[in-house]
Amino acid sequence: MSVENAAPAQLDLAVRDTGWHFMWIESACTRFGWGLSDEAAITRAITRALAKTLARFNAAELGMVRVSRYFGLRIAKVTVHTRQIQSSASLGLLDGLPVGQPA
C-alpha cells in the first residue's frame, strides 16, 4: 500500500489512533536512476532504493528527490528512509520470536 501527500506527523497520528506504532529508523538509502523523462528516472531510482532497504522493516519514506539533465537523459537521485509500522511498541521484543510465541 502507498500513502501519498501525507505528512509523516499525520501518518503517525493515524497509525497511533489504530493502536499501532510508527517507528522512525535511522537508516537511509540513496540511489540514482536514469530515464528519458523525470518520471522514469525517479521511478527507477526509487525502485533501486527500496530494493536496498533492509528487508526487516515494512515501510519507507521518500526523503529527497533531485533530477538533473545530462546529454538528454534525466538522472534522479533519491533518498529513502526506513520506517516500521507494527502493533508492538518495541523492535527488540519481536526479534527471534517464532510466530505465535507470546512475548
C-alpha positions in Angstrom: 0.0 0.0 0.0 1.2 3.5 -0.7 0.3 6.7 1.1 0.8 9.9 -0.9 0.8 13.6 0.1 0.6 12.8 3.8 3.0 14.5 6.2 4.8 12.0 8.4 3.2 13.5 11.5 -0.3 12.9 10.0 0.5 9.3 9.2 2.0 8.8 12.7 -1.3 10.1 14.2 -3.4 7.9 12.0 -1.3 4.8 12.8 -1.4 5.5 16.6 -5.2 6.1 16.5 -5.5 2.4 15.5 -3.3 1.3 18.4 -0.2 0.6 16.3 3.2 2.2 16.4 5.1 4.2 13.6 8.8 3.9 14.3 11.5 6.1 12.8 14.6 4.0 11.9 17.8 5.9 11.4 18.9 4.1 8.3 18.5 5.6 4.8 19.4 4.6 1.3 20.3 6.9 -1.6 20.3 5.6 -5.1 20.4 7.0 -8.7 18.2 6.2 -11.6 18.1 7.4 -15.2 15.5 7.8 -17.9 14.3 9.8 -20.8 11.8 11.7 -18.6 11.9 13.0 -15.0 9.2 10.4 -14.0 11.1 7.5 -15.5 14.3 8.4 -13.8 12.6 9.0 -10.4 10.7 5.7 -10.6 13.9 3.8 -11.4 15.8 5.5 -8.6 13.0 4.8 -6.0 12.8 1.1 -7.1 16.5 0.7 -6.7 16.5 2.4 -3.2 13.6 0.3 -2.0 15.3 -2.9 -3.1 18.3 -1.9 -0.9 16.4 -1.1 2.2 16.5 -3.7 4.9 14.0 -6.5 4.5 13.3 -6.4 8.2 11.3 -3.2 8.0 7.9 -2.8 6.4 7.7 0.9 5.4 9.8 3.6 3.9 9.6 7.4 3.5 10.7 9.2 0.4 13.0 11.9 1.8 14.7 13.7 -1.1 14.3 13.7 -4.9 16.6 15.6 -7.3 16.7 15.4 -11.0 19.5 16.6 -13.3 19.9 16.6 -17.1 22.9 15.2 -18.8 23.1 14.9 -22.6 19.3 14.4 -23.0 19.0 11.9 -20.1 17.4 12.6 -16.8 19.4 11.4 -13.7 17.4 11.2 -10.5 18.9 11.0 -7.0 16.5 9.8 -4.3 16.9 9.1 -0.6 14.5 6.7 1.1 14.3 6.5 4.9 13.5 3.1 6.6 10.4 3.0 8.8 8.4 0.3 10.7 4.7 0.1 11.5 3.7 -2.6 14.0 1.5 -3.4 16.9 4.3 -3.8 19.4 6.0 -0.7 20.9 9.5 -2.2 20.7 11.5 -3.6 17.8 13.7 -5.7 20.1 10.8 -7.7 21.6 10.0 -9.3 18.2 13.5 -10.3 17.2 13.9 -14.0 17.1 10.5 -15.0 18.4 8.7 -17.7 16.5 5.2 -16.8 15.2 2.6 -17.4 17.9 5.0 -17.4 20.8 4.0 -14.8 23.5 6.5 -12.0 24.2 
